[in-house]
Amino acid sequence: MRHALMKTAFISAAVLFAAAGIARADCEGDMFQLEQAMKTPNLSADGKASLDDAAAKATAAMKKDDDTACHQAIADGMSRAGLTLE
């Protein structure tokens, strides 16, 4: 019985760590898309400003480990620039 409990605790911890890694990867993936969006030709000044603002907000959220805010900032900035986050 004790062995099964230890095994269950280990598997639960592994799942939690894996989920945290996936969330960070999503924010990093969003940041990569934002970088690519900044290279868009014929981007308006307002669009560039929206992307710059999104980058600043996303970076601050990433430093706080707030992946939801990071994703939201990038999605909002790209939307205001007329682009979509995939």
Contacts in CASP RR format, 6 or more apart in sequence:
PFRMAT RR
TARGET T0000
AUTHOR 0000-0000-0000
METHOD contacts of the structure
MODEL  1
MRHALMKTAFISAAVLFAAAGIARADCEGDMFQLEQAMKTPNLSADGKAS
LDDAAAKATAAMKKDDDTACHQAIADGMSRAGLTLE
23 67 0 8 1.000
24 65 0 8 1.000
24 67 0 8 1.000
26 67 0 8 1.000
26 71 0 8 1.000
27 58 0 8 1.000
27 61 0 8 1.000
27 62 0 8 1.000
27 67 0 8 1.000
27 70 0 8 1.000
27 71 0 8 1.000
30 58 0 8 1.000
30 70 0 8 1.000
30 71 0 8 1.000
30 74 0 8 1.000
30 75 0 8 1.000
30 85 0 8 1.000
31 55 0 8 1.000
31 58 0 8 1.000
31 62 0 8 1.000
31 70 0 8 1.000
31 74 0 8 1.000
33 74 0 8 1.000
33 78 0 8 1.000
33 85 0 8 1.000
33 86 0 8 1.000
34 51 0 8 1.000
34 54 0 8 1.000
34 55 0 8 1.000
34 58 0 8 1.000
34 74 0 8 1.000
34 78 0 8 1.000
37 51 0 8 1.000
37 78 0 8 1.000
37 81 0 8 1.000
37 83 0 8 1.000
38 48 0 8 1.000
38 51 0 8 1.000
38 52 0 8 1.000
38 55 0 8 1.000
40 81 0 8 1.000
40 83 0 8 1.000
43 51 0 8 1.000
43 81 0 8 1.000
44 81 0 8 1.000
46 80 0 8 1.000
46 81 0 8 1.000
47 80 0 8 1.000
47 81 0 8 1.000
47 82 0 8 1.000
48 81 0 8 1.000
50 77 0 8 1.000
50 78 0 8 1.000
50 80 0 8 1.000
50 81 0 8 1.000
51 77 0 8 1.000
51 78 0 8 1.000
51 81 0 8 1.000
53 77 0 8 1.000
54 73 0 8 1.000
54 74 0 8 1.000
54 76 0 8 1.000
54 77 0 8 1.000
54 78 0 8 1.000
57 69 0 8 1.000
57 73 0 8 1.000
58 69 0 8 1.000
58 70 0 8 1.000
58 73 0 8 1.000
58 74 0 8 1.000
61 67 0 8 1.000
61 69 0 8 1.000
61 70 0 8 1.000
61 73 0 8 1.000
62 70 0 8 1.000
71 85 0 8 1.000
74 85 0 8 1.000
75 85 0 8 1.000
78 84 0 8 1.000
78 85 0 8 1.000
79 85 0 8 1.000
END
